[in-house]
Amino acid sequence: MPVLRAFSLFGLLLFSGLAGAAVEVTGPVEYGLFSNPRLDLQPGERVLSRSDPAIEHTTRVPARLGTRFGVRYRLQGKREGDMPLTLLYLTPGVVTPDGQRHDKFEVVQKLVSDSAQDVMAFEFTESHELVAGDWHFLVFQGDRKLLEQRFIVE
């Protein structure tokens, strides 16, 4: 019986150590419009930009090609090989040229332990993406919600 109790205690300590190893958002979360020097893009055009562009703090987003909006945040406790992040973009209903309606886009992103910041952003690059309404961004690790932010596209 003491051996069983010792294994139970060891298992409990191991589990509590793993539970504490989850990543967490630390510091301020920046959200809004990412600066873009050229906003008169044609469908399909993209602009390469710096890795840390300025962010205009707002929740209102113009429905215009080339507009890039989202969040920039820092994660603490990242380790290579940990459970990846799930970036969930809830949209008011983007209808692609093939007629498919997309109420969400989901991206699975591996953790990069040596990156100082993480970004979740959406850039309007195609005319069919310009959908006015409530856009809701969520970041998960497994079932744990790490952050969320809403934007109004007008």
CYANA upper distance limits for C-alpha pairs under 8 A (distance plus 0.5 A):
  1 MET  CA      5 ARG  CA      6.78
  2 PRO  CA      6 ALA  CA      6.61
  3 VAL  CA      7 PHE  CA      6.74
  4 LEU  CA      8 SER  CA      6.61
  5 ARG  CA      9 LEU  CA      6.65
  6 ALA  CA     10 PHE  CA      6.60
  7 PHE  CA     11 GLY  CA      6.54
  8 SER  CA     12 LEU  CA      6.63
  9 LEU  CA     13 LEU  CA      6.68
 10 PHE  CA     14 LEU  CA      6.59
 11 GLY  CA     15 PHE  CA      6.53
 12 LEU  CA     16 SER  CA      6.61
 13 LEU  CA     17 GLY  CA      6.65
 14 LEU  CA     18 LEU  CA      6.86
 15 PHE  CA     19 ALA  CA      6.64
 16 SER  CA     20 GLY  CA      6.75
 17 GLY  CA     21 ALA  CA      6.97
 18 LEU  CA     22 ALA  CA      7.85
 21 ALA  CA     77 GLY  CA      7.00
 22 ALA  CA     77 GLY  CA      6.96
 22 ALA  CA     78 LYS  CA      8.20
 23 VAL  CA     75 LEU  CA      6.65
 23 VAL  CA     76 GLN  CA      5.96
 23 VAL  CA     77 GLY  CA      5.17
 23 VAL  CA     78 LYS  CA      6.13
 23 VAL  CA    141 GLN  CA      8.38
 24 GLU  CA     75 LEU  CA      5.92
 24 GLU  CA     76 GLN  CA      5.76
 24 GLU  CA     77 GLY  CA      7.22
 24 GLU  CA    146 LEU  CA      7.13
 25 VAL  CA     73 TYR  CA      7.40
 25 VAL  CA     74 ARG  CA      6.22
 25 VAL  CA     75 LEU  CA      5.10
 25 VAL  CA     76 GLN  CA      6.70
 25 VAL  CA    146 LEU  CA      6.96
 25 VAL  CA    147 LEU  CA      8.08
 26 THR  CA     73 TYR  CA      8.07
 26 THR  CA     74 ARG  CA      6.10
 26 THR  CA     75 LEU  CA      6.30
 26 THR  CA     76 GLN  CA      6.64
 27 GLY  CA     73 TYR  CA      8.08
 27 GLY  CA     74 ARG  CA      7.20
 28 PRO  CA     73 TYR  CA      7.40
 28 PRO  CA     74 ARG  CA      8.46
 29 VAL  CA     71 VAL  CA      7.23
 29 VAL  CA     72 ARG  CA      6.49
 29 VAL  CA     73 TYR  CA      5.37
 29 VAL  CA     74 ARG  CA      8.07
 30 GLU  CA     55 ILE  CA      7.66
 30 GLU  CA     57 HIS  CA      7.70
 30 GLU  CA     71 VAL  CA      5.98
 30 GLU  CA     72 ARG  CA      5.59
 30 GLU  CA     73 TYR  CA      6.90
 31 TYR  CA     55 ILE  CA      7.29
 31 TYR  CA     56 GLU  CA      8.09
 31 TYR  CA     57 HIS  CA      6.28
 31 TYR  CA     58 THR  CA      7.35
 31 TYR  CA     59 THR  CA      8.09
 31 TYR  CA     69 PHE  CA      8.03
 31 TYR  CA     70 GLY  CA      6.07
 31 TYR  CA     71 VAL  CA      4.76
 31 TYR  CA     72 ARG  CA      6.88
 31 TYR  CA    149 GLN  CA      8.26
 32 GLY  CA     55 ILE  CA      6.40
 32 GLY  CA     56 GLU  CA      5.93
 32 GLY  CA     57 HIS  CA      5.17
 32 GLY  CA     58 THR  CA      5.10
 32 GLY  CA     59 THR  CA      6.28
 32 GLY  CA     60 ARG  CA      8.22
 32 GLY  CA     61 VAL  CA      8.28
 32 GLY  CA     69 PHE  CA      5.97
 32 GLY  CA     70 GLY  CA      6.15
 32 GLY  CA     71 VAL  CA      7.18
 33 LEU  CA     55 ILE  CA      5.86
 33 LEU  CA     56 GLU  CA      5.55
 33 LEU  CA     57 HIS  CA      7.27
 33 LEU  CA     58 THR  CA      7.32
 33 LEU  CA     61 VAL  CA      7.58
 33 LEU  CA     67 THR  CA      7.81
 33 LEU  CA     68 ARG  CA      6.41
 33 LEU  CA     69 PHE  CA      4.87
 33 LEU  CA     70 GLY  CA      7.21
 34 PHE  CA     53 PRO  CA      6.63
 34 PHE  CA     54 ALA  CA      6.42
 34 PHE  CA     55 ILE  CA      5.03
 34 PHE  CA     56 GLU  CA      6.93
 34 PHE  CA     67 THR  CA      8.22
 34 PHE  CA     68 ARG  CA      6.01
 34 PHE  CA     69 PHE  CA      6.10
 34 PHE  CA     70 GLY  CA      8.00
 35 SER  CA     53 PRO  CA      6.38
 35 SER  CA     54 ALA  CA      5.98
 35 SER  CA     55 ILE  CA      6.47
 35 SER  CA     56 GLU  CA      7.62
 35 SER  CA     68 ARG  CA      8.23
 36 ASN  CA     47 VAL  CA      8.32
 36 ASN  CA     49 SER  CA      8.15
 36 ASN  CA     66 GLY  CA      8.00
 36 ASN  CA     67 THR  CA      7.84
 36 ASN  CA     68 ARG  CA      8.11
 38 ARG  CA     47 VAL  CA      8.31
 38 ARG  CA     66 GLY  CA      7.99
 39 LEU  CA     64 ARG  CA      8.19
 39 LEU  CA     65 LEU  CA      7.33
 39 LEU  CA     66 GLY  CA      5.81
 39 LEU  CA     67 THR  CA      7.38
 40 ASP  CA     65 LEU  CA      7.52
 40 ASP  CA     66 GLY  CA      7.59
 41 LEU  CA     45 GLU  CA      6.45
 41 LEU  CA     46 ARG  CA      8.00
 41 LEU  CA     65 LEU  CA      6.31
 41 LEU  CA     66 GLY  CA      6.28
 42 GLN  CA     65 LEU  CA      7.48
 42 GLN  CA    125 THR  CA      8.34
 43 PRO  CA     65 LEU  CA      7.47
 43 PRO  CA    125 THR  CA      6.14
 43 PRO  CA    126 GLU  CA      5.21
 43 PRO  CA    127 SER  CA      6.59
 44 GLY  CA    125 THR  CA      5.68
 44 GLY  CA    126 GLU  CA      6.10
 45 GLU  CA     66 GLY  CA      8.30
 45 GLU  CA    125 THR  CA      6.76
 46 ARG  CA     66 GLY  CA      7.38
 46 ARG  CA    125 THR  CA      7.13
 47 VAL  CA     66 GLY  CA      8.16
 49 SER  CA     53 PRO  CA      7.72
 59 THR  CA    150 ARG  CA      7.32
 59 THR  CA    151 PHE  CA      5.13
 59 THR  CA    152 ILE  CA      6.57
 60 ARG  CA    151 PHE  CA      6.43
 60 ARG  CA    152 ILE  CA      5.47
 60 ARG  CA    153 VAL  CA      6.54
 60 ARG  CA    154 GLU  CA      7.61
 61 VAL  CA     67 THR  CA      8.33
 61 VAL  CA     69 PHE  CA      7.77
 61 VAL  CA    151 PHE  CA      7.28
 61 VAL  CA    152 ILE  CA      6.45
 61 VAL  CA    153 VAL  CA      5.10
 61 VAL  CA    154 GLU  CA      6.59
 62 PRO  CA     67 THR  CA      7.64
 62 PRO  CA    153 VAL  CA      6.26
 62 PRO  CA    154 GLU  CA      5.69
 63 ALA  CA     67 THR  CA      7.83
 63 ALA  CA    124 PHE  CA      8.25
 63 ALA  CA    130 LEU  CA      5.74
 63 ALA  CA    131 VAL  CA      7.43
 63 ALA  CA    132 ALA  CA      7.20
 63 ALA  CA    153 VAL  CA      6.35
 63 ALA  CA    154 GLU  CA      6.03
 64 ARG  CA    124 PHE  CA      7.32
 64 ARG  CA    130 LEU  CA      7.21
 65 LEU  CA    123 GLU  CA      8.31
 65 LEU  CA    124 PHE  CA      5.50
 65 LEU  CA    125 THR  CA      6.02
 65 LEU  CA    126 GLU  CA      7.32
 65 LEU  CA    127 SER  CA      7.49
 65 LEU  CA    130 LEU  CA      8.04
 66 GLY  CA    123 GLU  CA      6.73
 66 GLY  CA    124 PHE  CA      5.92
 66 GLY  CA    125 THR  CA      6.43
 67 THR  CA    123 GLU  CA      6.06
 67 THR  CA    124 PHE  CA      6.09
 68 ARG  CA    121 ALA  CA      7.10
 68 ARG  CA    122 PHE  CA      6.06
 68 ARG  CA    123 GLU  CA      4.56
 68 ARG  CA    124 PHE  CA      7.01
 69 PHE  CA    121 ALA  CA      5.90
 69 PHE  CA    122 PHE  CA      6.10
 69 PHE  CA    123 GLU  CA      6.99
 70 GLY  CA    119 VAL  CA      7.94
 70 GLY  CA    120 MET  CA      6.07
 70 GLY  CA    121 ALA  CA      4.59
 70 GLY  CA    122 PHE  CA      6.77
 70 GLY  CA    137 PHE  CA      8.14
 71 VAL  CA    119 VAL  CA      6.26
 71 VAL  CA    120 MET  CA      5.83
 71 VAL  CA    121 ALA  CA      6.75
 71 VAL  CA    149 GLN  CA      8.16
 72 ARG  CA    117 GLN  CA      7.24
 72 ARG  CA    118 ASP  CA      6.25
 72 ARG  CA    119 VAL  CA      4.96
 72 ARG  CA    120 MET  CA      7.02
 73 TYR  CA    117 GLN  CA      6.18
 73 TYR  CA    118 ASP  CA      5.89
 73 TYR  CA    119 VAL  CA      6.91
 74 ARG  CA    116 ALA  CA      7.10
 74 ARG  CA    117 GLN  CA      5.28
 74 ARG  CA    118 ASP  CA      6.45
 75 LEU  CA    117 GLN  CA      7.65
 75 LEU  CA    118 ASP  CA      7.81
 78 LYS  CA     82 ASP  CA      7.81
 78 LYS  CA    111 LEU  CA      6.98
 78 LYS  CA    112 VAL  CA      7.60
 78 LYS  CA    113 SER  CA      5.54
 79 ARG  CA    111 LEU  CA      7.33
 79 ARG  CA    112 VAL  CA      7.67
 79 ARG  CA    113 SER  CA      5.61
 80 GLU  CA    111 LEU  CA      6.57
 80 GLU  CA    112 VAL  CA      6.64
 80 GLU  CA    113 SER  CA      6.23
 81 GLY  CA    110 LYS  CA      8.26
 81 GLY  CA    111 LEU  CA      7.71
 82 ASP  CA    111 LEU  CA      7.32
 83 MET  CA    110 LYS  CA      8.04
 83 MET  CA    111 LEU  CA      8.07
 83 MET  CA    141 GLN  CA      7.02
 83 MET  CA    142 GLY  CA      7.35
 84 PRO  CA    108 VAL  CA      7.00
 84 PRO  CA    109 GLN  CA      6.04
 84 PRO  CA    110 LYS  CA      5.02
 84 PRO  CA    111 LEU  CA      6.10
 84 PRO  CA    141 GLN  CA      6.70
 84 PRO  CA    142 GLY  CA      8.07
 85 LEU  CA    108 VAL  CA      6.24
 85 LEU  CA    109 GLN  CA      5.62
 85 LEU  CA    110 LYS  CA      6.80
 85 LEU  CA    111 LEU  CA      7.35
 85 LEU  CA    139 VAL  CA      7.18
 85 LEU  CA    140 PHE  CA      6.07
 85 LEU  CA    141 GLN  CA      5.19
 85 LEU  CA    142 GLY  CA      7.71
 86 THR  CA    106 GLU  CA      7.33
 86 THR  CA    107 VAL  CA      6.24
 86 THR  CA    108 VAL  CA      5.06
 86 THR  CA    109 GLN  CA      6.75
 86 THR  CA    139 VAL  CA      6.26
 86 THR  CA    140 PHE  CA      5.54
 86 THR  CA    141 GLN  CA      6.65
 86 THR  CA    142 GLY  CA      7.94
 87 LEU  CA    106 GLU  CA      6.23
 87 LEU  CA    107 VAL  CA      5.53
 87 LEU  CA    108 VAL  CA      6.74
 87 LEU  CA    109 GLN  CA      7.89
 87 LEU  CA    120 MET  CA      7.56
 87 LEU  CA    137 PHE  CA      7.85
 87 LEU  CA    138 LEU  CA      6.46
 87 LEU  CA    139 VAL  CA      5.26
 87 LEU  CA    140 PHE  CA      7.04
 88 LEU  CA    104 LYS  CA      7.35
 88 LEU  CA    105 PHE  CA      6.48
 88 LEU  CA    106 GLU  CA      5.23
 88 LEU  CA    107 VAL  CA      7.07
 88 LEU  CA    137 PHE  CA      6.34
 88 LEU  CA    138 LEU  CA      5.58
 88 LEU  CA    139 VAL  CA      6.78
 88 LEU  CA    140 PHE  CA      8.40
 89 TYR  CA    104 LYS  CA      5.84
 89 TYR  CA    105 PHE  CA      5.53
 89 TYR  CA    106 GLU  CA      6.80
 89 TYR  CA    135 TRP  CA      7.57
 89 TYR  CA    136 HIS  CA      6.43
 89 TYR  CA    137 PHE  CA      5.31
 89 TYR  CA    138 LEU  CA      7.09
 90 LEU  CA    103 ASP  CA      6.32
 90 LEU  CA    104 LYS  CA      4.86
 90 LEU  CA    105 PHE  CA      7.12
 90 LEU  CA    135 TRP  CA      6.15
 90 LEU  CA    136 HIS  CA      5.42
 90 LEU  CA    137 PHE  CA      6.81
 91 THR  CA    102 HIS  CA      7.83
 91 THR  CA    103 ASP  CA      5.48
 91 THR  CA    104 LYS  CA      6.09
 91 THR  CA    105 PHE  CA      8.37
 91 THR  CA    133 GLY  CA      8.32
 91 THR  CA    134 ASP  CA      7.13
 91 THR  CA    135 TRP  CA      5.31
 91 THR  CA    136 HIS  CA      7.14
 92 PRO  CA    103 ASP  CA      6.59
 92 PRO  CA    131 VAL  CA      7.32
 92 PRO  CA    132 ALA  CA      7.72
 92 PRO  CA    133 GLY  CA      6.21
 92 PRO  CA    134 ASP  CA      6.44
 92 PRO  CA    135 TRP  CA      6.96
 93 GLY  CA    101 ARG  CA      6.42
 93 GLY  CA    102 HIS  CA      5.85
 93 GLY  CA    103 ASP  CA      5.04
 93 GLY  CA    104 LYS  CA      8.18
 93 GLY  CA    131 VAL  CA      7.73
 94 VAL  CA    101 ARG  CA      6.09
 94 VAL  CA    102 HIS  CA      5.54
 94 VAL  CA    103 ASP  CA      6.96
 94 VAL  CA    128 HIS  CA      7.26
 94 VAL  CA    129 GLU  CA      6.23
 94 VAL  CA    130 LEU  CA      8.38
 94 VAL  CA    131 VAL  CA      6.90
 95 VAL  CA     99 GLY  CA      6.39
 95 VAL  CA    100 GLN  CA      5.95
 95 VAL  CA    101 ARG  CA      4.79
 95 VAL  CA    102 HIS  CA      6.63
 95 VAL  CA    128 HIS  CA      6.91
 95 VAL  CA    129 GLU  CA      7.98
 96 THR  CA    100 GLN  CA      5.96
 96 THR  CA    101 ARG  CA      7.03
 96 THR  CA    102 HIS  CA      8.22
 96 THR  CA    128 HIS  CA      6.63
 96 THR  CA    129 GLU  CA      8.22
 97 PRO  CA    128 HIS  CA      7.74
120 MET  CA    137 PHE  CA      8.36
124 PHE  CA    129 GLU  CA      6.54
124 PHE  CA    130 LEU  CA      7.11
125 THR  CA    129 GLU  CA      7.84
126 GLU  CA    130 LEU  CA      7.93
131 VAL  CA    153 VAL  CA      7.56
132 ALA  CA    152 ILE  CA      7.79
132 ALA  CA    153 VAL  CA      5.22
132 ALA  CA    154 GLU  CA      5.52
133 GLY  CA    152 ILE  CA      6.00
133 GLY  CA    153 VAL  CA      5.68
133 GLY  CA    154 GLU  CA      7.17
134 ASP  CA    150 ARG  CA      7.36
134 ASP  CA    151 PHE  CA      6.39
134 ASP  CA    152 ILE  CA      5.33
134 ASP  CA    153 VAL  CA      6.95
135 TRP  CA    150 ARG  CA      6.24
135 TRP  CA    151 PHE  CA      5.63
135 TRP  CA    152 ILE  CA      6.70
135 TRP  CA    153 VAL  CA      7.56
136 HIS  CA    148 GLU  CA      7.71
136 HIS  CA    149 GLN  CA      6.42
136 HIS  CA    150 ARG  CA      4.92
136 HIS  CA    151 PHE  CA      6.82
137 PHE  CA    148 GLU  CA      5.95
137 PHE  CA    149 GLN  CA      5.71
137 PHE  CA    150 ARG  CA      6.67
138 LEU  CA    145 LYS  CA      7.71
138 LEU  CA    146 LEU  CA      8.14
138 LEU  CA    147 LEU  CA      6.27
138 LEU  CA    148 GLU  CA      4.80
138 LEU  CA    149 GLN  CA      7.13
139 VAL  CA    145 LYS  CA      6.50
139 VAL  CA    146 LEU  CA      5.97
139 VAL  CA    147 LEU  CA      5.84
139 VAL  CA    148 GLU  CA      6.89
140 PHE  CA    144 ARG  CA      5.90
140 PHE  CA    145 LYS  CA      4.90
140 PHE  CA    146 LEU  CA      5.88
140 PHE  CA    147 LEU  CA      7.83
141 GLN  CA    145 LYS  CA      7.09
141 GLN  CA    146 LEU  CA      7.49
